[in-house]
Structures are given as C-alpha cells and as structure tokens.
Amino acid sequence: MWEAEAIDSLTETVMTRLLVEAAEARAVAMELAARLAVERPDLPALALALPFTLAAAAIEEMLGAAPAARIAALDAWRVAALIGTDVLLLKGGAGGDSIADLLSLWRRGDEVFGTVQR
C-alpha cells in the first residue's frame, strides 16, 4: 500500500518543517495533502495522519521537554487528531475517503485546514 521509505520521508519532512522552519502543522498537512493528492490520489486519507503521529512521537522521544519541541509535538499530535476527525466526516458522507477527497473537503472551507494561507 504505502512504502516504509515514503512514510519515513514524509515523517522527516514534518519534523523538519515543524522544528527547523517553525511551520504550523496544519499548513504542512495542507501542503502534503496537495502533493499526495497528485502523486497518490487513491491513498486513504487517514494515511496523512501517520507522518504527523510518527513525527510527534519522535520529537518527544528525542528532544523531550525542550519548549520548542513540546510545542511542535503538540501541534503534530493535534493535527493528526484533526485529520482523523475529518476522515470520520468523509466516511460518514456519501463521498470517498481518499487523500484527494480529504483535500477537496479542506479546500471547500474546512474551519481548520481551509483557513490556511496558501
């Protein structure tokens, strides 16, 4: 389904964006969703939560209680949970639950992800 190398690469991207560039996790999620919707439009939407979950766990494990690390990890955990919530919304509707469907939902005006400046 999804290769470990691709998951590792996206996890590293999330960590770099959050820790080095101090990007908001929801902006990173939008960017990754847009990229994956082109590269792998049939990928299950919930797959997008995985790199955020792995990044959050790795940040906590490696950097512990450092203030910037705590903020980045909490942001990643929050976004992973919000992705899961939106996937449940997709599954409850008549539409699909692919990464392309998730991106479409967000672009239609989602309260959290639809407000990200592009």
C-alpha positions as a printed NumPy array, in Angstrom:
array([[  0.   ,   0.   ,   0.   ],
       [  2.413,   2.684,   1.19 ],
       [  6.135,   2.043,   1.258],
       [  8.08 ,   2.481,   4.513],
       [ 10.582,   4.705,   2.711],
       [  7.826,   7.119,   1.66 ],
       [  6.427,   7.229,   5.205],
       [  9.905,   7.885,   6.627],
       [ 10.499,  10.659,   4.12 ],
       [  7.216,  12.386,   4.947],
       [  7.861,  11.999,   8.673],
       [ 11.253,  13.643,   8.234],
       [  9.615,  16.428,   6.229],
       [  7.083,  17.036,   9.   ],
       [  9.809,  17.103,  11.659],
       [ 11.983,  19.48 ,   9.662],
       [  9.138,  21.817,   8.844],
       [  7.929,  21.946,  12.464],
       [ 11.287,  22.12 ,  14.248],
       [ 13.644,  23.881,  11.853],
       [ 11.248,  26.112,   9.94 ],
       [  8.725,  26.577,  12.793],
       [  5.873,  25.962,  10.344],
       [  2.34 ,  25.346,  11.561],
       [  1.434,  21.673,  11.375],
       [ -1.872,  22.411,   9.66 ],
       [ -0.04 ,  24.278,   6.871],
       [  2.302,  21.328,   6.464],
       [ -0.708,  19.   ,   6.35 ],
       [ -2.298,  21.062,   3.574],
       [  0.936,  21.026,   1.561],
       [  1.428,  17.29 ,   1.985],
       [ -2.22 ,  16.588,   1.153],
       [ -1.907,  18.636,  -2.04 ],
       [  1.265,  16.791,  -3.007],
       [ -0.131,  13.347,  -2.206],
       [ -3.426,  14.088,  -3.97 ],
       [ -1.371,  14.402,  -7.173],
       [  1.157,  11.622,  -6.517],
       [ -1.159,   9.095,  -4.838],
       [ -4.799,  10.275,  -5.162],
       [ -6.128,   6.852,  -4.141],
       [ -4.16 ,   6.797,  -0.874],
       [ -6.512,   6.529,   2.124],
       [ -6.953,   9.935,   3.731],
       [ -6.099,   8.599,   7.162],
       [ -2.589,   7.812,   5.891],
       [ -1.827,  11.534,   6.154],
       [ -2.113,  11.311,   9.943],
       [  0.711,   8.753,  10.144],
       [  3.704,  11.032,   9.453],
       [  2.357,  13.571,  11.964],
       [  1.917,  10.88 ,  14.612],
       [  5.379,   9.444,  13.99 ],
       [  6.953,  12.899,  13.964],
       [  5.267,  13.879,  17.226],
       [  6.425,  10.696,  18.942],
       [  9.981,  11.09 ,  17.63 ],
       [ 10.168,  14.741,  18.684],
       [  9.01 ,  13.86 ,  22.188],
       [ 11.434,  10.947,  22.425],
       [ 14.477,  12.786,  21.067],
       [ 14.002,  16.283,  22.42 ],
       [ 11.82 ,  15.717,  25.451],
       [ 10.821,  18.781,  27.387],
       [ 12.561,  21.482,  25.339],
       [  9.937,  24.229,  24.876],
       [ 10.115,  24.372,  21.066],
       [  9.982,  20.587,  20.849],
       [  6.952,  20.396,  23.127],
       [  5.109,  22.962,  21.026],
       [  5.985,  21.17 ,  17.77 ],
       [  4.993,  17.757,  19.134],
       [  1.671,  19.034,  20.476],
       [  0.928,  20.726,  17.159],
       [  1.667,  17.485,  15.296],
       [ -0.5  ,  15.422,  17.683],
       [ -3.349,  17.932,  17.315],
       [ -3.198,  17.872,  13.523],
       [ -3.085,  14.057,  13.448],
       [ -6.25 ,  14.007,  15.564],
       [ -7.941,  16.61 ,  13.369],
       [ -7.088,  14.606,  10.254],
       [ -8.7  ,  11.573,  11.889],
       [-11.809,  13.589,  12.674],
       [-12.096,  14.803,   9.101],
       [-11.655,  11.251,   7.809],
       [-14.572,  10.17 ,  10.006],
       [-16.586,  13.006,   8.484],
       [-15.691,  11.766,   4.999],
       [-16.591,   8.174,   5.871],
       [-19.957,   9.311,   7.22 ],
       [-20.812,  11.132,   3.999],
       [-21.608,   9.834,   0.569],
       [-18.178,  10.666,  -0.818],
       [-14.944,   8.722,  -0.736],
       [-12.2  ,   8.769,   1.845],
       [ -9.062,   9.134,  -0.253],
       [ -6.387,  11.778,   0.206],
       [ -7.864,  13.591,  -2.796],
       [-11.286,  13.594,  -1.098],
       [ -9.743,  14.981,   2.099],
       [ -8.005,  17.784,   0.22 ],
       [-11.266,  18.601,  -1.552],
       [-13.069,  18.793,   1.802],
       [-10.439,  21.15 ,   3.167],
       [-10.493,  23.369,   0.101],
       [-14.278,  23.715,   0.325],
       [-13.861,  25.709,   3.512],
       [-12.923,  23.453,   6.414],
       [-12.783,  25.523,   9.619],
       [ -9.234,  24.431,  10.476],
       [ -7.474,  23.47 ,   7.28 ],
       [ -9.489,  25.584,   4.866],
       [ -8.221,  28.765,   6.538],
       [ -4.52 ,  28.014,   5.92 ],
       [ -2.883,  30.689,   3.804],
       [ -1.627,  29.129,   0.57 ]])
